[in-house]
Amino acid sequence: MKTMSSEEDKLTVDKAYNEPSVVATPVEAVIARKMVLRTWWIGPVIVAVAWLLRGFSGAWAAAIGVAIVVVNFLVSGELLSRSARVSLKVYHAAALLGFFVRLGFITLSMFIVASLVEIDRPAMGVAAVVAYMVLLSLEAWALMSGERRELEWSR
């Protein structure tokens, strides 16, 4: 059994951290697209509940909130997939900084929509938070249960 010296370990870690990912599949983009597919059955439920509780304006606002979350997930997946092709350092920076930028995008998008159109702000906000948390939770559950075994990294 061959053991690696600390110098060899350092070279391996440095190589892994500074070189592009060897995974050919854009895993993060695939996961984001799978999350968005769930919106086809989660979105209408959120919009229907908003319609029941707040009427047509609530349903319209909820649909916009869900759409903002969908765009956020797609941008997130693409950003992380592209950054992984550069290096692990860039990937980590994109994950950390991208999270805050995307939260800012969600907030800014909601403020812009609310300033341009008379909209039910509470319905839009609650729908965005609920959609974000439900879609994220369902994807976490799918990953833990092994639903994504077709992706290279999950084997």
Secondary structure in CASP SS format (residue, H / E / C, confidence):
PFRMAT SS
TARGET T0000
AUTHOR 0000-0000-0000
METHOD secondary structure of the structure
MODEL  1
M C 1.00
K C 1.00
T C 1.00
M C 1.00
S C 1.00
S H 1.00
E H 1.00
E H 1.00
D H 1.00
K H 1.00
L H 1.00
T H 1.00
V H 1.00
D H 1.00
K H 1.00
A H 1.00
Y H 1.00
N H 1.00
E C 1.00
P C 1.00
S C 1.00
V C 1.00
V C 1.00
A C 1.00
T C 1.00
P C 1.00
V H 1.00
E H 1.00
A H 1.00
V H 1.00
I H 1.00
A H 1.00
R H 1.00
K H 1.00
M H 1.00
V H 1.00
L H 1.00
R H 1.00
T H 1.00
W H 1.00
W H 1.00
I H 1.00
G H 1.00
P H 1.00
V H 1.00
I H 1.00
V H 1.00
A H 1.00
V H 1.00
A H 1.00
W H 1.00
L H 1.00
L H 1.00
R H 1.00
G H 1.00
F H 1.00
S H 1.00
G H 1.00
A H 1.00
W H 1.00
A H 1.00
A H 1.00
A H 1.00
I H 1.00
G H 1.00
V H 1.00
A H 1.00
I H 1.00
V H 1.00
V H 1.00
V H 1.00
N H 1.00
F H 1.00
L H 1.00
V H 1.00
S H 1.00
G H 1.00
E H 1.00
L H 1.00
L H 1.00
S H 1.00
R H 1.00
S H 1.00
A H 1.00
R C 1.00
V C 1.00
S C 1.00
L H 1.00
K H 1.00
V H 1.00
Y H 1.00
H H 1.00
A H 1.00
A H 1.00
A H 1.00
L H 1.00
L H 1.00
G H 1.00
F H 1.00
F H 1.00
V H 1.00
R H 1.00
L H 1.00
G H 1.00
F H 1.00
I H 1.00
T H 1.00
L H 1.00
S H 1.00
M H 1.00
F H 1.00
I H 1.00
V H 1.00
A H 1.00
S H 1.00
L H 1.00
V C 1.00
E C 1.00
I C 1.00
D C 1.00
R H 1.00
P H 1.00
A H 1.00
M H 1.00
G H 1.00
V H 1.00
A H 1.00
A H 1.00
V H 1.00
V H 1.00
A H 1.00
Y H 1.00
M H 1.00
V H 1.00
L H 1.00
L H 1.00
S H 1.00
L H 1.00
E H 1.00
A H 1.00
W H 1.00
A H 1.00
L H 1.00
M H 1.00
S C 1.00
G C 1.00
E C 1.00
R C 1.00
R C 1.00
E C 1.00
L C 1.00
E H 1.00
W H 1.00
S H 1.00
R C 1.00
END
